[in-house]
Amino acid sequence: MTSQPLPTPSRRSRRCASAIVPIVLAGVLAPAADAAIIPPPGPWPTNVTGATNPLIGTPFQYNGGQASTNAQLRVWLPSRGRRRTAVTRTVGQTTVVRGQLRNLDNRRAIVGATLTLAVQNVFTPEWVASGTVRTNRRGDFRAVLPAGYHRRVGVLYYAAINTASPLFSRRLLIRAKSRVDLARPYHQRRSRKYRFDGQVSAGAVPVPASGLLLAFQVRNRRGNWITARLARTTASGRFRIRYTFPTFAPLRVRVRVPSQTSWALYAGASRVRYVSPRR
């Protein structure tokens, strides 16, 4: 029996195959639902461990100039010129909290007031006082939170020495995402072959023993990031990706770690690297 040559794929079948690949990759890299990473918030206002009236032990009767129990306490997280209630920060980065305190009776700023910062680890119900901050002559305040993981933040204001229950601000959410360090790529001279080395880390949070899924991505002409290759880190978080570019055109690349069930952090990406294969 003579063997028959395999049929050549039609243009339509090739087109379908090329369409399936992005769909499969999209399914693999689909981010985990927020509810799967961060549990829903509990009751608020609530008891805050370590929170006390800052006027106790001082000669002052009122907390700040123009102090009032009828006050407005605003808080927000500044990000890209906007005031947000939730932001995502890379593990190891600090977070700035801003706010404003005003007297609603006369619309004036409450100056020199001492406010209490309250922080909650999202995986525990307990809220803990983490320090104080003072308002300036415009009633504004600014606090810098140290690096950490998923947290909620609130601010408390005691208007007078005899205030038993403070005024609670709204809650703010700080999400943590993976840190991805991508070294300068190594390439063979007069070649389109590159090697990318790097490290995924999250401070004290260990990488799963099976490693983490990551995506090597290339930016196309439309500005979209296209996954060119999937890889996995070692148990220490290190990775090495080898890739041969199809053309000699200069490109922008990065490595992204998507959200995944074995990793309690949000998706993170490395800095953008430029590659310029030469003949």
N, C-alpha and C positions, 0 to 999 in steps of 0.2 A: 504493500500500500504506500502510495506517495503522499507525503504530508502537504497539506494545503496551506498557503501563506495566510497569516492573520489579516483580517480586513483592516484597512486604514480608518481610524476614527474620522467621522464626518465633522464638518465645521460646527454643526449644531451640538454634537456630543462634547466637543472640546469646550465649547462655550458653556455648556451646562456644568462640566467638571470644574472649570475655573470659577463658576459662581458658587459651587458647593464648598470650596475651600474656605472662603471668608465666613460662610455660615457656620461651618464646623468650628473654626477658630473663635468666632464670636460666642458660640456655646461654651467652649472651653474656658474662655476668658471672661465670661459674664460675671459681673461683680455680685458678691453675696448680698442678700437683702440686709438693709440696715438693722432690721429687728433681730437678725441672726447674729449681729456683732454687738450691738448695744441694746440692753434691755430697756423697756419703756420707763419713763420717770415715775417716781412714787408721789406721795402727797406733798403739797407745798402750799403755805409755809409749814415748817416742821421744826422739831427741836434740833439745835445745832450744838454739838458738844464743844465746850470751851468758850462759848460766846457769852460775854458778860457786858453789862453796861459800862462803857469806857469812862463815864463820869464818876463812878464809884471810887472813892479815895482821893478825889480832887475837890477844890473849893468851888467848882462851877456848878450852877444849877441847870443851865441849858447848854445844849450841844451845838455850838456855833452861833454866829451872829445871824439874826432873823430866824432863829430856830422855831419850829412849829410842828405840832403833831399832825397838822394838815399839810404834809409835804409831798412833793413829787420826786421820786427817786428813779432815775433812768440809768440803765446800763446797756452797754453794747460791746461788741468785738469789732474793732476796725480791721477792714480787709479790702485792699484795692480801692480805697476812697469811699467805701460804703460802710454803713452800720449794720452789722449782722448779729443774729442770735446764735449762730452756730458756724464754726470754722473747722478746717482740717489742717493740722500741723504735722510736720515731719517729727518723728521721735527725736528728742534731743534739742528741739527748738523751744524758746520761751514764747509766752503769749501775753499780749497787752490787753488789759481790760480798761475801758473808759466809761465815764458816767457823769451825771449831773444831778445836783440836789437843789431844789427850789421850794420856796414857801408859796403855797397856792393861794394864801389869803391876800398877799400883796404882790405876788409875782416876782419877788426878789430872790436873788441867790442866797443860799445859806452858806456863810463864809466860815472857814476854819472848823468845820465839823469833822469829827472822827467817826469813820465808818468801819465796819467789820466785814472782812472777806470770809465767805464760807465756801468750802470745796467738798465735793462728793466724788468718790470713786464710783463710776457708774455700775460696777458689779456688786456694790454693797449699799444698803439703804442709809447708812449713817452719814450725816453731814458734820464737818469739823471746821472750826474757826482756824484760819490760816494766817491771820495778821490784820493790821489796820491800815487805813489810808485817810488822808485829810483833804478836804476840799480847798480850792484856792479862792481868790477874791471874786471869781465868776461863778463859784459853786461847782466847778468842774473838778474831777479827780482822775488819776491814772495809776494803775497798778500793773506790775509785771509779775506774772506767774512763772515759777520755774518749770523746767522741762518735765513732762510726765506723759501719762497715757490718757485714755478716755476719761474725761472729767466733766462735771457740771459745776458751775460757779454762780454764786449769788452774793448780794451785798445787803447788810443790815444797818439800820439807822435808829439809834435811841435818841429821841428828841430832848428828853429831860432826865434829871437824876431819878425821878420817881416813875419813869416809864418802865412798865413791867414787860410789855410785849413790843418788840421793835417793829419798824416798818421794813417789810421784805421787798426786795427788788424782784424782777422776773429772773428766771434761770437762764443761764447761757450754757451752751454745749461746746466742748472742745474735743474734737475727734483726733485720734492719732493715726498716722499712716507710716508705712514702712520706709526705712532709710535705705537707699540704693546708691552705693558708691561704684562708679564706673571709671576704671583707669583709662589712661590714654591708649587708644587702640594700637596694636602691633600689626604690621603688614609686611609682606615680602615685597622687595623692590621690583618694580615693573610687573606688578601682578595685581589682580583684583581680589586676592585672598587676604582676609583680615582675621585677627584674633582679638576677642574682647574679654577682659578679665575684670572681676568685680566682687563686691561683698554686699549681702543683704543683712541688715542688723536692726535690732529693736531694743537696745539697751540690755536690761536684765531679762527680757523675755527670750527664752531659747527658741531656736529654729527647730521645727519638727525633725525627728530622726530620718524621716523619708525625704527631707528637703522641701523646698518651695518651688512651685511652678512659676516660671517667668517667661516673658515674651521679649524677643529682640525685634525692635520696630524701626521702620524707615519712614521718613516723612516724604510724601509725594508732592507733586506740583500744586495740588489743591490745598495743601496745608494739613492734610489728614495723616494720622499715624497708622501705618499698615504693618501688621505683624508678619515678619518674614520668616521667623523661626521660633519654635517653642523649646525651652530647655528647663532644667531643674538644678537647684543648688545642692550642695552637699549638706550634711548635717551641721556643719559649721557656718553655713550661709554663703560660702564661696561659690563662684560660678566661672565657667570658661565657655565661651561661645565662638565657634569658628564659622565663618561665612564667606562665601565667594560672591561678590557683586556681579550682576549680569552685564553691567556697563562700566565704562571708565568715568562716568559723570560724577561730579561732587555731590555728596548727599549729607543729610543730617540723620543721626541715629540716636537711639536711646534704649534702655532696658527698663521694662515695667514689670512690677510685681502686682498682679491683680488680687482682689479680695478672694479668699478661699476659706473653706470650712475649717481647715486645720490651723488657721492663722487668725488671731483676734485683732488684726490691724486692718486699716483701710488700704486701698491700692496706693502704691507709691511708685515714682519713676526717678530714674537717674538724671543727672544733668545731660544736656544735649551735647553730643560729640559730632565733629565734622570729619568726614572721610573724603579723600580725593585720590582715588586710584590713578596711578600714572603708568603709561606704557613704557 
